[in-house]
Amino acid sequence: MSLQGAFDPPPPPTPPGGHGLLAGKIVIVTAAAGTGIGSATARRCLEEGAAVVISDAHERRLGETAEELRAETGGDVLALACNVTDEAQVQALYAATVAHYGRFDVAVHNAGLGGTVPLVEMTDEQWSTVLDVTLTGTFRCTRAALSHLLPQSSGAIVNNASVLGWRAQPGQSHYAAAKAGVMALTRCAAAEAAPAGVRVNAVSPSLAEHPFLNRAIPDEDLAVLRRRELFGRGAETWEVANVIVFLASDYSSYMSGEVVAVSSQHP
């Protein structure tokens, strides 16, 4: 059988159980409502022993997700609404977490907005909206998190980037530019935070499967993207979350300023 040809992709593996990698830690996860990487990350952090603060701009879905996570894991979940385009709400998220728990140890910044628009048809508003959520929102959250983590001289930040920060894809100029910016922001923040013992890294997924993916990417384009992956499928959201958990944990204690690809794409 040729490994180069088409094949039926094998099913995803079974998610691993928890191993206490985040036992005793307080973790904030933005854009955690619904079924995407954020909620999967919150679930994996709970399974690894953390108390988790989930945040999202969609209050109803945020409440539903919090209830589901508590029921599934029996973990400590605090839900705080936050729109990352609003500086006052961002500051309030981290302040409320500290007021409730006394501190936090990890901040996972997952909020992002995409869409497919050819560059010559892209409006200033479309460009600015994607950058405000995806890049400037990550900047606001990273700045707020560091304002708490630097004084305590410990902690970790994990930002969500994308392989599109490295690789070209038609119709994704705004999103790719924003994610490349997240990568650069992560590296610069890591250099500033290192003297305080705070680590800042990023994950860079290629394609993560969730029910709302085709809102941003047409089905025919998704089929092409899946064929580019060596496993013939996109990652399960928990597979991306596993790498986030690693970067949040003490197992990555020497890593900072790194952007870790969660991908099986062909070169």
N, C-alpha and C positions, 0 to 999 in steps of 0.2 A: 504494500500500500504506500502510495506517495504521501509524504508528510506535507508536500506543497499544495496538494489539491484540496477540494472541498471535502468536508467531513461533518458528521453530526457531532456537535459539541457534547462533551461529557457533562453530566449534571454537576452543579456546584457541590463542593464538599459540605459536610455537616459542620456547623459552627462549633468551635471548641468551647469547653467549659471554662469557668473562671479559675484563676490561680492566685488571687489576692494581690495582683500587680499594683493596684491602687488602694489597697487597704488603708483606711484612715484619712484619705485625701478628700478635699473638697474640690469639685470640678464644675466649672461653668461651661455650658455649651450653647452657643448662639445658633439661631435658625434650626431649632431642634424639634419643631412641631411637624406632624405628618409622618411620612414614610421614607425620608431621604437619609443622607449621610449623617445629619445632625442627630436625628432620633436614634439611629443605629449606634452612633457613638455614645449617646447617653445611656443606652441599654447596656453596651459592653462595659462602660465605666462602672455602672451599678453592679454588673456581674463580677467585676474585678474588685469590689469592695468599697468603692467610693460613694460618698454622698454627692448628689448631682443637682445643680441649678440649671434648669432648662429655660431658654428664652426664645422668643419669636415675636414678630410683629402681628401674627394672626392669633388673637387672644382665645377664640373659641377652640381652634385646633390645638393650641398650646395646652389648654385645660384638659382636652380629651387625651392628648399624648401623656400628660402627667399621670392621669388616672390609669391609663394602660400600663405605663412603666411601673407604677406602684403595684398594680395587680399581678403583673408578670414576674417581677423580681422581688417584691417585698422590700425594696430599697427606699432610702430617704431621698425624696424628690421635692424640690422647691421650684415652682413655676413663676417666672417674672416676665411680664410682657416688655418688649423693647424693640423699637425701630432703630436700626443702626445708622439711619440717615439723620437722626435727631441727637445732637450732642448731649442735651440734658437727660434724655432717656438712657443713653449709654452710661453716663456717669452714675445715674441712679441705679442701674443694674448692679454694678460692682459695689457701690456703697451699700445697697440693700443686702447683698450677699454677705459682706463683712459684718453688717449689723446683725444678721441672723446667725451666722456661724462663727463670727470672730475673726475669720480669715478665709482665704481660698488658696489653693495650691496650684491649680491648673486652669488655664483658660483656653478653650477650643473655639476658634473664630471661623465659623462655617458659612455665615451669611453671604449670599451671592445671587446675582441676577444675570440671566443670559438671554438668548434669542438669536435668530438667524436673519441677518439683513445684509444684502450686498453693500459694500462700502459706498458706491456712488448713489445709493438710495437712502443711506443712513442719515437721519436728521441729527442736528445738534442735541435735541432733547433725548433721542434714543442713546446717543453716545454718552451724554452726561448722566443719564439715569443709571445705566449699567456701571459706569465708573463710580458714581456716588455710593451705590450699595456695595459693590464688589471690592473696590480698592479703598475708597475713602472710608467706607464703613469698617473695613478691617483695620485701617489706620486709627480710627477713633477708638475701636475696641482694644487694640494693642496699646495705645497710649494710656487708656484708662486702666488696663490691667497692670501695666508696668508701674503706674503711680502707686499701686498697692504692693506689688511684688518686690520692687527694688528696696523699699524700707525694711522689709522682712528678710531680705537677703536669701531668698529661696523661691522656687517655683518654676513653672514651665508654661510656655505658650505654644500652641500648635495652630497655625493658620492653614486654611484650605486653599491651595492654589489649583493648578490644572496643567496637564501636559500641553495645553494650548498656549501656555506661557513660553514653551519651547518650540512648538510645532505649528505650522500654518494650517488653517482650515478655512475654506471660503465661507463668507458670511459671518465670521466671528471676530472681526477686527476689534470691536469694542470690548468683548469679553476676553479675548486673548491679550489685549493691551492691559486690561485690568489685572489679569492673573499674572502676567509678567511683572507688573508693579507689585503685586503681593509677594512675589519671590524676592524682589529687590528690597522691599520694606522689611521682610523677615530677616534677611542677611544683615541689614544695617541695624535693626533693632537688637539682633543677637550680639553684635559688636559692642553696642552701648550697654547692654545688660550683663555681659559676662563678668565685669569686675564685681558685681553684686551676687554672682553665683546663680543668676536667673538664665534659663535656657529658652531660646526662641527658634523653633523649627517649622517646617511646613510639609504637608503632604501634597502630592501632585497626581490625582487620579486621571486615568485616561477616560474610561467609560464606566459609570456606576449605574446599575439597573434599579429603577424604582418606578412606581406606577405613573408618575407625572412627568417622566422624562420627555415624552413626545410633545409636551406643551412647548418646549424650547427647541426640539429637534424633530423634523418630520420623520415618519416611519421609514421611508425609503433611505434616508440618510443614516438612520440608526442601523439598518441592515448592513450598510457599507462599513460603518464603524465596527460592528461586531465581527465582520469578516477580517478586519485588520488585526484583531486580537489573536494571539497564538492559541488560546483556548477556545476560540470561536464564540465567545460570549463576553458580555460585560461583567465587571466585578459585582458581586453582591455588596450591598451597602455595608454589611458587617465585615467584609474583607477589607474595605477601606478603614473602617473603624478600628480594626485590629492594629493597623499600623499607627493610627492616631494614639491608641492606648500605649503602644510601645514607646512612642516619642514623649508621652506624658509621664511615663513611669521612670523609676530609677534605673531601669535596664538600659536607658539611653543617656546615662549621666555625662558622657563625654561628647555628646552630640549637640551642637548649637550652630545656627546659621546654615543648616542643611535643608535641602528640598528633596524629599524622598518620593520617587515615582512609585505609584501603585498602579502598575500597568503591565500588560503582556503584549504591547503593540510591536509590530514589526519595525525595524529601524527605518 
